[in-house]
Amino acid sequence: MSKKLNLLDEVDLVLNPKKMLDTRYLVYVVLSILFVGVVLFPKIYIQQQIYFKSRDISKLKGEYDTLKEENRLISSSVESIRFKNQIFDTIF
């Protein structure tokens, strides 16, 4: 029985050799991860900065539109008061 098991173990080693992971493989994996990180980090950082800047710009644009509308309303109110003032001045 043991001869059969030994023979099966040796056949298994021949058909499916065990691959040992050595330090070279580990170094290649670490260098690959670092390379991908170095390549992708600037892209992610720049996209994030563009997102935050565009969000700030959108907020400022909304405030600008609001102030512009308020300026229009105040200008028309001032014009109305000025017109009333000129008419009342001519009556008296």
C-alpha positions in Angstrom: 0.0 0.0 0.0 2.8 2.4 0.8 4.4 1.7 -2.5 1.2 2.7 -4.3 1.0 5.9 -2.2 4.7 6.8 -2.9 4.1 6.2 -6.6 1.0 8.4 -6.6 2.8 11.1 -4.7 5.6 11.1 -7.2 3.2 11.1 -10.2 1.4 14.0 -8.5 4.7 15.9 -8.2 5.5 15.3 -11.9 2.1 16.3 -13.1 1.5 19.2 -10.7 4.9 20.6 -9.6 4.7 22.8 -6.6 5.7 26.3 -7.3 7.7 27.9 -4.6 7.3 31.7 -4.1 10.7 33.2 -3.7 11.8 36.7 -2.8 12.2 37.7 -6.5 8.5 37.1 -7.0 7.6 39.1 -4.0 9.8 42.0 -5.1 8.1 41.9 -8.5 4.7 42.1 -6.9 5.6 44.9 -4.6 7.2 46.9 -7.5 4.2 46.4 -9.6 1.9 47.6 -6.9 4.1 50.7 -6.3 4.2 51.4 -10.1 0.4 51.2 -10.4 0.1 53.5 -7.3 2.6 56.0 -8.6 0.7 56.1 -12.0 -2.8 56.3 -10.6 -2.3 58.6 -7.5 -1.8 61.8 -9.5 -4.8 61.1 -11.6 -7.0 60.5 -8.6 -5.6 63.5 -6.8 -6.2 65.8 -9.8 -9.8 64.5 -10.3 -10.5 65.2 -6.6 -9.1 68.7 -6.8 -11.1 69.5 -9.9 -14.3 68.2 -8.2 -13.8 70.4 -5.1 -12.9 73.5 -7.2 -16.0 73.0 -9.4 -18.1 72.6 -6.4 -16.8 75.9 -5.0 -17.3 77.6 -8.4 -20.9 76.4 -8.5 -21.5 77.7 -5.0 -20.0 81.1 -6.0 -22.0 81.2 -9.2 -25.2 80.7 -7.3 -24.3 83.5 -4.9 -23.4 85.7 -7.8 -26.8 85.1 -9.5 -28.6 85.8 -6.3 -26.7 89.1 -5.7 -27.3 90.1 -9.3 -31.0 89.6 -8.9 -31.0 91.5 -5.6 -29.1 94.4 -7.4 -31.7 94.5 -10.1 -34.6 94.6 -7.5 -32.8 97.3 -5.5 -32.1 99.3 -8.6 -35.7 99.3 -9.7 -36.8 100.2 -6.2 -34.3 103.2 -6.2 -35.5 104.2 -9.6 -39.1 104.1 -8.4 -38.3 106.2 -5.3 -36.3 108.6 -7.4 -39.3 109.0 -9.8 -41.8 109.6 -7.0 -39.4 112.1 -5.4 -39.1 114.0 -8.7 -42.9 114.1 -9.2 -43.6 115.2 -5.6 -40.9 117.9 -5.9 -42.6 119.4 -9.0 -46.0 119.3 -7.3 -44.9 121.4 -4.3 
